[in-house]
């Protein structure tokens, strides 16, 4: 099992390898210096290669050698040529590919690895990619586009505030506001869909986290009143968050509510606990986002460390449906700390009140309670 350039060069010099070696070099690819983008390309190429069962040798941050003991190299090279054609259509420099017949060209490959220089093989007939592979390549191009835009974008033009209203003495007052990068605004700015591509959204989310942190960093006055931001647990541990939060006053840190999504596919108990420990260290408050009334138990959520639970209420209060009950564990957590997400329709708001919710997140301030004699309010409250 080869693990690097040194061992490979030794075997090449000894003439102990036969077959075909394919060197893939990413140095000329735009944005290859970005580890996220580079690893995305490497992962995609590795998936192509896995179909043909080569031995893979990493020979630096930007290059890999794929060793084939038979004619399986032809199928892999055809895939790489299709990738190059696709990059060319996007007017983007493709990964450089060099092919070596071993052991006859072992010396040439060894010199190339030592000197980190390579000349690509002459172009061969263009092959084709499967629809799935074309989709993966398209996602890579979209990722590069979003990274370019986010590098220079004025995020303040893309953010959106969603108020959370609290019911007090029959009137609704602002409890806090959630500040997010509005994905529809971002999609319009870039001109490329994002939300319909789960892989792309997963890659972009850490970048969005850093930009929203920077936005608050440049506008700390936002934290003169309570505001929340959505972050990944890993983003809470990122140096960018540390640099931001250490400059805040105690009152500003208390006004900062960090929302962690319960639907994050990478959420783990250890990762959540690490993020909560950091947030408590800096006196920040915490909300868990995107829970549901169907969650029968809290799982590994440490409720004593959490200030709010945000509940998706889609379909709640629809005509002909019975109201669900609030799970016992949520009721024990406290109805006054449950936030109903987006009950914009009157029947949804009525249902939330019937269940005991006192916090709702929606754009418009709900109408006051206790004025049922006025017909304008009858659509909202029983």
C-alpha positions, 0 to 999 in steps of 0.5 A, spaced: 500 500 500 503 506 497 501 512 501 506 518 498 510 520 492 517 518 496 515 510 496 512 511 489 519 514 486 523 508 490 518 503 486 519 506 480 526 507 480 527 499 482 522 498 476 518 494 481 511 497 478 508 495 471 501 497 468 499 504 467 500 510 471 495 516 470 497 522 474 492 528 475 494 535 477 489 540 479 494 546 480 492 549 474 484 549 476 481 555 478 480 556 485 484 549 487 488 553 492 481 553 496 481 546 500 474 546 500 473 546 492 479 542 491 477 536 496 470 536 492 474 535 485 478 530 488 472 526 491 469 526 484 475 524 481 476 518 486 469 516 485 470 516 477 476 512 479 473 507 484 469 504 478 476 501 475 479 499 481 486 502 481 491 503 487 491 511 488 497 515 491 496 522 493 503 525 491 501 532 494 496 537 495 494 538 488 496 531 485 494 524 485 497 518 481 492 512 479 496 505 478 492 500 474 495 493 473 491 492 466 487 495 461 482 498 466 486 505 465 482 506 458 475 507 462 478 512 467 482 516 462 475 517 458 472 519 464 477 524 465 477 527 458 469 528 458 471 532 465 476 536 461 471 537 455 466 539 460 470 544 464 472 547 457 465 548 455 465 552 462 471 556 459 475 553 466 482 550 466 481 542 467 485 538 471 492 536 467 492 528 465 499 525 464 499 517 462 505 513 463 506 505 461 510 502 466 515 500 467 518 503 460 516 510 462 518 509 470 524 514 469 520 519 466 514 519 472 519 519 477 523 525 475 516 528 474 514 527 481 521 529 483 520 536 479 513 537 480 512 538 473 508 535 467 506 535 460 499 533 459 498 527 454 496 529 447 488 529 447 484 523 445 477 522 442 472 525 447 468 520 451 461 521 455 459 522 462 453 519 465 447 523 467 449 523 475 456 524 473 454 530 469 450 533 475 456 532 479 460 536 475 455 541 474 454 542 482 462 543 482 461 549 477 456 552 481 460 551 487 465 555 484 460 561 482 457 561 489 464 562 492 466 567 487 460 571 489 460 570 496 468 573 496 466 580 494 458 580 496 455 585 500 452 580 505 448 586 508 444 586 501 442 579 502 440 578 509 433 578 512 430 579 519 425 574 521 421 577 528 420 572 533 413 575 537 412 574 544 405 574 547 404 579 553 398 581 556 394 580 550 399 584 545 405 581 541 412 584 543 418 583 539 422 577 543 428 577 538 429 577 530 433 572 526 438 574 521 439 570 516 442 570 509 436 570 504 437 564 500 432 566 494 436 573 494 443 569 494 440 565 488 438 571 484 444 575 485 448 569 483 443 566 478 444 559 479 439 555 484 441 553 490 436 550 494 434 544 490 441 541 490 443 538 497 450 537 496 451 544 493 447 547 499 451 543 504 458 545 501 456 553 501 453 553 508 460 553 512 461 559 507 455 563 509 456 562 516 463 565 516 459 571 512 454 572 517 459 572 522 463 577 519 456 581 517 455 581 525 462 583 526 462 589 522 455 591 525 455 590 532 450 595 533 445 589 531 446 586 538 443 592 542 437 588 542 436 580 541 438 577 535 439 570 532 444 567 527 443 560 524 450 556 525 453 549 524 456 546 530 463 546 527 462 554 525 461 555 533 468 552 533 471 556 527 476 561 529 472 566 525 467 566 531 472 566 536 475 573 533 467 576 533 465 574 540 471 576 544 470 583 541 463 583 544 461 586 551 457 582 556 450 585 554 452 584 546 453 576 548 447 575 552 443 578 546 446 573 541 442 567 540 445 562 536 441 557 532 443 550 531 439 546 526 436 539 529 436 537 521 443 538 520 445 531 517 452 531 521 449 533 527 452 529 533 452 529 540 459 530 541 459 536 536 453 539 539 456 539 546 462 542 544 458 547 541 454 548 547 460 549 551 463 554 547 457 558 547 456 558 554 463 560 555 461 566 551 455 567 555 451 566 548 444 563 548 442 557 544 436 555 540 435 548 537 431 550 530 427 545 526 424 541 531 417 538 530 411 536 534 412 529 532 419 528 536 417 524 541 423 525 546 429 530 546 434 525 544 441 527 546 439 534 546 441 537 553 435 541 555 438 544 561 443 548 556 438 550 551 434 557 551 429 556 546 426 550 541 423 552 534 418 548 532 415 547 525 408 547 525 406 545 517 399 543 516 397 545 523 390 547 524 388 545 517 381 544 516 378 537 518 385 535 522 385 534 529 390 538 533 396 534 536 398 534 543 405 538 545 410 532 547 411 531 554 418 533 554 417 540 550 411 541 555 416 540 561 421 544 557 416 550 558 411 552 553 414 559 554 420 557 550 417 554 544 417 558 538 412 556 532 415 557 526 411 561 520 404 561 523 402 566 517 395 564 516 389 565 521 388 558 522 395 556 524 396 562 529 389 560 532 392 553 533 398 555 536 395 559 541 390 553 543 396 549 544 399 554 549 405 557 544 407 564 546 412 565 541 411 565 534 416 567 528 413 571 522 414 577 518 407 581 521 406 582 528 399 578 530 393 582 532 392 583 539 388 578 543 381 580 547 378 584 541 373 578 539 367 583 538 371 587 532 370 583 526 377 584 523 379 580 529 375 574 528 379 571 523 385 570 528 382 568 534 376 564 537 
